Amino acid sequence: HAPLVSDNVDKVYLFGGFDSSTNRAFNDLFTFNSSIRQWREVMVEADLSIAGALQNPELGKPAPRYQHGFTLIPELNRLYVVGGIRQDLNIESIWYNNDDVWYIDLNTSPLRWKRVCDSCGGLGSAPYTNVAEAVIRLTNTPNSANFNSYVLAQRNIK
């Protein structure tokens, strides 16, 4: 799982993760409200502009994964998911390194996944979780195009 605390100190986000007892990864999103000590699953719609997502909405969401980067860019109020290790959508015993980037704009309703890039220049060839997490925080720019090019420029850092 990848937890993060938002600027709203009462809210913690949790995305994805791995359950070793079932050998299963997840792509769900939860929030924890520390004021009332309550977890809530957040429903996020698929990006239906992705080929095949109309027939299979799971294609319009990040694949189940773990060891991924997950952060909030407060200037945009967007949550970003970067890379990690993903589980095959059809055969749960097959695993791949991810090289994709997704975001959710928390200002929109309903919430919807948007894919920044599917094959981000080889990010999946090594465990880039820490790099992606650091890159998102270092850019400090509200422009997702700048974010994307910066991640790609730094892809060889391990």
N, C-alpha and C positions, 0 to 999 in steps of 0.2 A: 504494500500500500504506500501511497505517497500523500502524506498529510501536509497541509499548509494553513497558516493562520492569516486571515484577511486583515485589512486595515481596521475593519470592524472587529475589535478584539473579542467580541462575544461569539464570533463565528469561526469554525475550523472546517476546511474542506478536505475530503478524502476521496481519492480516485484510484480505481483499479487495485491491483495487488495479486497475491498468490496464496492459495491454501494448500499446504504440503500434504494434508491428510486426504485430500481428494485429487491432488495433482491438477488443479484447475486455476486458471487465471481469470481475472474479472475486468470489466470495463464500466463499472457502475460508479456513480458519483453520490456522495453523501455529504451532508453538513451536520455539524454538531453545534448546537446553541448552548454555550456554557452558562448563560444566565438561568436557563430553565433545565439544563442538563438533559437535553433531548437530541437524539439522532433522527435525521429525516433523509430519506432517499430523494434525490433531485431527479426529476424526469427531464431528459434532454432529447429533443427530436433529432432525427437523422438529417444529414445534409443530402437532400434528394437530388441535388445537381450532379452527384457522382454517378457514373455509369453503373447501372444495375441496382441502384439503391431503391428505385421505385418497386422493383420486384422483391428485393431482399434488403429491408431497411438497415440490417446490421452492417452492410457495406458502406453506409453513410455515417458510421460512427468509428471511433478508434477501436481497433481490435483489442480483445482482452490481453492485458500485459502486466508486467512487473519490472522492477529496476528501471523505471522511466523517470524523466524529469517532469515536474508539475509545479507551476507557479502562477501567481497573479501579477498582472501588470496593472497597478492601481490607476495610472493615468487613463487607461482605456476601460478599466473595470472588466478585464478579460482574463479567463483562466486558460493557460496553455499546457498541453500535454506533448512531450517530446520523447521520441525514441522508446527505448526499453526492449524487453524481450516479449514477443507476442506469441499467442497460441493460435494455431491454424483454426479458421472458422469451421472447417468441416471435419478435421481429424485432430482431436484434442491431444494426441500424443506427439504431434509434430510442433516444433518451436522454431521461431525465426528471430533474428535481430531486426528491430524496427529502424527505419530511417524516415519516419513521417513526423509531421507537426500538425496538431489540431488546436482549435481554440473554441471557447464559448464566450459570447458577448453577454455579460450579466445585465446589460442595460436593455436587452430585448425580451419580448414575451410573445410567444413561448420561447424558451431557451432552445437553441439549435446548435449542433456541432457544425463547424466549418473547417475544412481541411486546407491548410496553408500549402503544404506540398506532400506528395506521397513518397517520392524518392528524392530525398534532399541531398543529393550529391554524395552518397556513401556514408551517411551518419550511422547506418546500421552495421557497418563492418567492424565496429569495436564498441565497447560499452561506454557510450557518450553521456550517460545520465548526468554525471556531475558537471561535465562541460556545458551541456545544454542548460542546466539549471543556472550555472554561473553566467552564461552568456545572456540569458534573459534578464538577469538582474543587472548586469553590467551595461547593457545597451541603454537602459533608462530612456528610451524613446517611445512615444506613443504611436509610431508608424510601423505597422506589421511588416511592410516591405523591407524597412531597414533591419528589423529583427531577423527576418528570413535571410537576408544577404550576410548578416554578421555571423549567424550560425553556420552558414555554408563556408564562410571564409575561415572559420575556426575549426573545421571538422577534423583536422589532423591532430588536434590536441588530445592526449589520452591521460 
